[in-house]
Amino acid sequence: MKAMVLAAGLGTRLRPLTNDRPKALVTLNGRTLLEICLERLRSFGVTEAIVNTHHFADLVEDFLAAHRNFGMRIEISREELLLDTGGGLKQAAWFFLEGTERDQPFLLHNVDVISNIDLALLLQQHRESGALATLAVQERSTSRYLLFDQDGLLCGRRAGRDGEPELARPADRPDALAFCGIHAVSPRLLSLLEEDGEFPIIPAYLRLAGRGEKIAAFRADGCRWRDLGRPESLLAAEEDLRAGRL
């Protein structure tokens, strides 16, 4: 099975920790975020991964080489200009369209999140539903909500609790859920990404949802999840790890 680790961001929220390294190489309890993410993916059967890089890209490549790619096949997708989540995936599309697994779904995982979400269940639901993409989501507070209809399909988004809903298609009283930065994706999505250059993936999902494509929710409400994008979040995650909650 294949996966992509989104690791190219500048990590500005983690400064000063990212003044001399990419966020992927910031450590949590003695292990880098990249190592934690790759080893978790490997525990769910991922044997091949592609990592996008930009900020201190050479350090990421040296780190992977020094650790023999953690026993996996790992490719690097270097971005001379940051491409955001959608553009980064589109540049790396070749990786998912080669070999015997080109028709199989893959995982897309932010390097700066940690969770105990069951990725096997996420993939199982994705395969059984026939969705184009399946997004791990939770009912929790966030600054940006995704909106899902009563069938659990993406229909819009909203900024904060009081923002005006932006609907890609009509829906009656949609659920507002927080995205976890973890997706299961069917390779068919790659040919449907009409955007070029730098672009985020969520607006592309909304565009496709408006055209009738199934972008589904995987409810992970009972799972532990942390965004590791700020130093205080790293401290909270360290406490979770010490307490056995992650």
Residue pairs with C-beta under 8 A, 6 or more apart in sequence:
1 44
1 45
1 46
1 47
1 48
1 101
1 104
1 106
1 107
2 46
2 47
2 48
2 49
2 50
2 95
2 96
2 101
2 104
2 106
2 107
3 41
3 46
3 48
3 49
3 50
3 106
3 107
3 108
3 109
4 49
4 50
4 51
4 52
4 88
4 89
4 92
4 95
4 96
4 106
4 107
4 108
4 109
5 24
5 34
5 37
5 38
5 41
5 49
5 50
5 51
5 52
5 109
5 110
5 111
6 52
6 85
6 88
6 108
6 109
6 110
6 111
6 181
7 22
7 23
7 24
7 34
7 51
7 52
7 53
7 60
7 111
8 52
8 53
8 54
8 55
8 79
8 82
8 83
8 88
9 23
9 54
9 55
9 82
9 112
10 18
10 23
10 54
10 55
10 82
11 17
11 18
11 22
11 23
11 26
11 55
11 112
11 229
12 18
13 229
13 230
14 23
14 26
14 229
14 230
14 231
14 234
17 23
17 26
17 231
17 234
18 26
18 55
20 56
21 56
21 59
22 53
22 54
22 55
22 56
22 57
22 59
22 60
23 33
23 55
23 111
23 112
23 229
24 32
24 33
24 34
24 51
24 53
24 60
24 111
25 32
25 33
25 34
25 56
25 59
25 60
25 63
26 32
26 33
26 228
26 234
27 33
28 36
28 114
28 228
28 234
28 237
28 238
28 241
29 238
29 241
29 242
32 63
33 111
33 112
33 114
33 228
34 51
34 60
34 63
34 64
34 111
35 67
35 70
36 114
37 109
37 111
37 114
38 49
38 70
38 72
38 74
39 70
40 114
40 119
41 49
41 107
41 109
41 119
42 70
42 71
42 72
44 107
44 119
44 120
44 123
45 120
46 72
46 107
47 72
47 73
48 72
48 73
48 74
48 75
48 95
48 101
49 72
49 73
49 74
49 75
50 74
50 75
50 76
50 77
50 92
50 95
51 60
51 64
51 74
51 75
51 76
51 77
51 111
52 76
52 77
52 78
52 79
52 83
52 88
52 91
52 92
53 60
53 61
53 76
53 77
53 78
53 79
54 78
54 79
54 80
54 81
54 82
57 76
57 78
60 76
61 76
64 70
64 74
64 76
75 92
75 95
77 88
77 91
77 92
77 95
79 87
79 88
79 91
81 197
81 198
82 198
83 90
83 91
83 197
83 198
83 199
84 198
84 199
84 200
84 201
85 108
85 200
85 201
85 202
86 193
86 195
86 199
86 200
86 201
86 203
86 204
87 195
87 196
87 197
87 198
87 199
89 108
89 185
89 190
89 193
89 201
90 190
90 193
90 195
90 196
93 190
93 193
96 102
96 106
96 187
96 190
97 187
97 190
102 187
103 187
104 187
105 123
105 126
105 127
105 184
105 185
105 186
105 187
106 184
106 185
106 187
107 119
107 122
107 123
107 182
107 183
107 184
107 185
108 182
108 183
108 184
108 185
108 201
109 181
109 182
109 183
110 181
110 182
112 181
112 227
112 228
112 229
113 180
113 181
113 182
113 225
113 226
113 227
113 228
114 225
114 226
114 228
114 237
114 246
115 136
115 180
115 182
115 220
115 223
115 224
115 225
115 226
115 246
116 223
116 224
116 225
116 245
116 246
117 136
117 180
117 182
117 220
117 223
117 225
118 223
119 182
121 218
122 134
122 136
122 182
122 184
122 218
122 220
123 184
125 134
125 184
125 216
125 218
126 133
126 134
126 184
126 186
126 216
126 218
129 214
129 216
130 214
131 186
131 214
131 215
131 216
132 185
132 186
132 188
132 189
132 192
132 208
132 213
132 214
132 215
133 183
133 184
133 185
133 186
133 189
133 205
133 215
133 216
134 183
134 184
134 185
134 215
134 216
134 217
134 218
135 146
135 154
135 179
135 180
135 182
135 183
135 205
135 215
135 216
135 217
135 218
136 179
136 180
136 181
136 182
136 183
136 218
136 220
137 146
137 148
137 177
137 178
137 179
137 180
137 217
137 218
137 219
137 220
138 177
138 178
138 180
138 219
138 220
138 221
138 223
138 225
139 175
139 177
139 178
139 219
139 221
140 178
141 161
141 178
142 178
142 179
143 159
143 160
144 157
144 158
144 159
144 160
144 178
144 179
145 157
145 158
145 159
145 160
145 161
145 163
145 176
145 177
145 178
146 154
146 156
146 157
146 176
146 177
146 178
146 179
146 202
146 217
147 154
147 155
147 156
147 157
147 158
147 165
147 167
147 171
147 174
147 175
147 176
147 177
148 154
148 155
148 174
148 175
148 177
148 217
149 155
149 171
149 172
149 174
149 175
150 171
150 172
150 173
150 174
150 175
152 216
152 217
152 219
153 209
153 214
153 215
153 216
153 217
154 168
154 205
154 206
154 209
154 215
154 216
154 217
155 167
155 168
155 169
155 170
155 171
155 174
155 209
156 165
156 166
156 167
156 168
156 169
156 171
156 174
156 206
157 165
157 166
157 202
157 206
158 164
158 165
158 166
158 176
161 176
165 174
166 206
168 206
168 207
168 209
168 210
169 209
169 210
169 212
175 217
177 217
177 219
179 202
180 220
180 225
181 227
183 201
184 218
189 208
192 208
192 213
193 204
194 207
195 203
195 204
205 215
208 215
209 215
224 240
224 245
224 246
226 233
226 236
226 237
226 240
226 246
227 233
228 234
228 237
237 246
240 246
